[in-house]
Amino acid sequence: MTKVLLLFLLLSPYLMSDGHIFVYHRFDDTRYPTTNISTKELRKEFNYLKKNGYQVVPLIDIVKKINKNEEVPSKWVAFSIDDGFKSFYTHGLSVFKEYNYPFTIFIAVKYTEKKYKDYVSWKQLKTIAKYGSVEFHSYGHGHFGQMSEKEIKVDMDKGLSLMKKHLNYEPNLFVYPYGEYDDRVTKIIEPYGFKAVFNQNIGAIHGGTCTDGNDIDRSAVVGSNAHDFKLYLKFQELCGVNFQQPIVYPKDKIVKTVEVTLDDKTIQSADIFISNNGWTKVKVSNGKILWNANKKIKLNRIKIGVKVKSKIKLMVLSK
């Protein structure tokens, strides 16, 4: 996520890590380097998993562990693909088949329904479904944090209806478009009854009572360097975190105060992350963090995180 974050992880190379979920978008599509991975690099990552004894499992297996309040095995890895770009069908799918690795593809239905040239067709999705699972990523891939409740429901209902029509399938899993969500969006999505909902925050999956099934972390992997991938496998999920301030996107684009409570009362120091500002070490008193940050932010979607030793938890605030 940032060079600073990666440095922290490098300082702790012998960690026992939790389970992990990775997300990809495009494959061998050099037009979009920020969301692309080469199949050459993908094979490197898959070979690393095989060599180091990781077990690649269907995403739903991790969901089942979380929903049963069971811990996720530390060597479990699951793969997801977002949006439904055609390059997965033309380039990525063959690699997953070669390694016999399960996957879950989350589709933004509008682009398939309207036959956008860079996206998979319904026919191609039926082929993909023979090797992995197809799940839901909204209809129009809009910014839910900026949409009204009615707009979100119209989008969800339209997309789910089209998936039922074309695939004869009602999705069990959902990914927030752009990874943008807040308490309001979460409450709107909840009645749809998905077995799990995912974000796009770098992190790990501990399971048990630690992991919220409606806010499951996935780490995005792009580019041509497997170094990040190996580092992400060392992440652990920080349990017992309650973000109290801020809980909504600041209108003046200044994060004035960060207030967090931790279940572990013995912790004396932590690091706080704010987008565009990196990490700052802060004191913890009786499980409470109260930091007068006064940090200017630039993005319409920001991440605020807490790190204790090697364990991390992030949240997202969207404008």
N, C-alpha and C positions, 0 to 999 in steps of 0.2 A: 504493500500500500504506500509506504514511504520508505526512503532509505533509512530513516531513523528507526522505524519499526523493524526493518530487517536486521539492523545492527543489534537491537535488543535481543532478537531471536538467536543471532549468531553467538551471543554471549552465553547461551544456555543450550549447548548442542546435545546434551545427554538426557533430555526430558522424556518422560513417559507421556505420550500424546493421546488425545481422545480420537474418536472417529472423525472422518472428514468427508465433506461434499465439495466437489469441484464443479465449476460452471464454465462452459465454452460457448462461443457464439459462431464465429466464422472459421473456415478451414481452408488453408491455401488460397486465401483471398487477400492479396497484398494491397488492394486498394484501401483497406481499412485496418491499418496496423494496430490500432488501439483495441480492436475486438477480434483480431485474427490470431490463429496459431497454425503453424505449418504442420503437415502430417509427419514430417521428419522429426520435428520436436515432440509431437504427440507420441510417436513410437519411443523416443527417449524416456519420456515420462512413464509410459506403460512398462518398459523394460526395467526401469528403476523399481517400480512396484513389485514386479515379479522377482527381481533379484533380492529384494529386502523383505519378502515374506508378507506383503500386504494382500488382503483379500478384497477383491472388487465385488460388491454386492449390489443388488437392485436397490434403488432409492427407497422403495416401499419397505424394505427390511429394516432400514434405519428408522423410518417412521413408526413401524410397529414396536420397536424397542422403546422409542420415546413415549408413545401412547400407553405403554404398559409400565411406565416409570422404571424401565430397566436401563442399566448402563450400556452404552454402545462400546463394543470391543475396540481397543486402541489401534488395531491393525485393519479396521474396516474402512473402506473407501467407496464412495458412490459418485457417479458421474451424471451431470445434467447438461443439457444444451438448450439455450434460450432463443426464442423468437421464431425459429423455423426457417433459417436461411438455407437456400438450396445447396450451398457449398457443403453442408453436412451430408446431404444425400449423395452428392457427386464425388466428394473427397473423404469426409470423415467417417462415414458409415463403414466403408471397407476395412478401415483400421480397427474399429470396434469389433467387426466380425472376425478379423484375423486373430485377434487376441481373445475372442469369445467373452468380451466384457459387456455386461448389461449397462443400459443407460436409460435416462428419461429425457424426452424432448418436450419442452414447454412452448406451445405455439401461440403467437399473436394472430388470431383467426382472420382478421380483416385482410391481411396480406396474402393469405392462401385463398380466401374466398374471392378476392378481386383479381387474382392471378398476377400479382406483382412478379416480375421476371426473376428477381433475386431470391424468391421464396419457394418453398416446396409446394407442390400441388396436393390435392386431396388423394389422388392416386398414388403419389410418391409416399405420402404419409401412411397409407395402408401397407405399403411395402416395408417402411421403417418399423411399423408396429409388429412385424414378424420377428424383429430382433430386440426391440426395446419397448418401452411404454411411451404413450403420447398423453401429455397433460396440458393444463390450461394456463395461459399467460395473458388473459384478457382478450377482448375483441380488437380494440383499436390502439392498444399500447399507449394510452394517454397518461398524463401526469395526474394520478389519482389524488394527490395532495392538493391540487388546484381545481379539482372537479367537484361539483355538487353531489349530494347523495343520490339525487335522481339520475344524474349523468352517469355515475358509477354503476348504478343498478341496471340502467339501459344497456350499458356496455357489457356488463357481466351476462345479463340474460340473453343478449343477442349472440354473444360468442358461444355460450354453453349450448344454446339451441342449435347452432350450426354444427357444432361438434357431434351432437346427438344425431342430427340429420345425415351427416356425411360419414361418420365413423361408427354410428350406432353405439355410442359409448358416452357415459357420463363421467367426467373427470373426478378423480379423488384428490388431486394435488393442485396447488395454485402458487404462482410466483407473482409478487407485486411488480408491475411494469416499472422499469428503471430502478427497482429496489426502493421506491418511494412509498412511505406509509407513515401513519401516525395513529394515535388512539382512535380518532374519528374514523379513519379508513378501516382499521381493524374491526371496529364494531359493525361497519356496513358489510364487510365480507363474512363475518362470523355466521350469520344465518344460512349461508350457502352450504355449510356442513362439510367442508373439506376435511380430509383426514389430517392434512398438514398444510401449512403455508410457509413459503420461503422468502428470505430477503437476499441481498447480495453483499453481505458484510463479511469481510475476512474473519475467519474464526474456526472453531472446532465444535464437535458435538459430544458432550459428555453423556447426555441422557439422564436417567433417574429423574429426580425432582428439579434438576438444574436447568434443563432445556425446555423452553416454551414451544410447544408444537405449532403455534401460530406465528412464530418468529424464528425460524431456523436458519442458521448461518450457512452460507456457501462462499467459497473463495474462488474468485475469477482468475483464470490463468490465460495469459496472452503472450505474444512475442516469441522470441527465439532463444530463451534462456531457461533451462530447466532448474536453474539455481533457486528461483523463487518458489517453484513447485516443491522442492525438497525442504525449503524453509517452512512453507505452509504446513507441511506434515508434522512439524514440531509444535504447532499451536496447541494450546489447551483452552478450554472454556472456563472463564471465571464465573463461578456460581455465587448465588446470594447477593446479586447486585440490584439496587433499586435507584434508578435515575429520578431525581426529584426536581432539579432545575438544570437547564431549561427543559421544558416539556413541549413547548411549541417553538416554531421558528421565530426568532426575534425580528420584529418589524424594522428596527433601526440597524439591523445587520451587525449588532454587537452582542457577543455572548458576555454578559456582565458577571454572572455568578454560575458556577457549577457546583451543584450539591448532590452528593451521592451517599447512600447508606450501604454498608456491607454487613453481611451476617457475621463474618469473622471479626470479632472484637479485638483480636490480638494484633491485627495488622497496624503498623505504625507509619508506613509510607506507601505511596502509589504514584503512578504516572497517569496524567490526563491528556488525552488527545483531542484536538479540535482541528477540523479541516482548515488548511492553509496556514496552520500555526504549529504543527508538529506536537511533540510531547513535552510536558512540563511535570517535574517531580513536585508532589504536594504532600503535606502531612495528613495523617489519619488519626483521629482521636476517638476512641471507643467505637470504632466502626463507622465513623462519620467523616466525610470529606466536605469541606466548605471552602471553596476557593474563589476569590475575587479575581476573575480572569480578565475581564475587560478586553476581549479579543475581537478584532474586526474580522468579519467573514466576507467572502466574495461570491461563493456559489449559492445557487438556489436550493441545493441539497447538500447538507453538511452532515458529517459524522462526528460524534462525540464518543470517546472511548475511555475505558479504565483499564489499566494494566497493573497487576500485582505480581511481582517477580516475572514469571513467564506466561501468566494466564491473562487472557484478554476478553473484554466484552465491549461491543460497540452498539450504538443506537443511531438512528437516522432522523433528522428533522428536515422537512421539506417546506419550501415557501408556498 
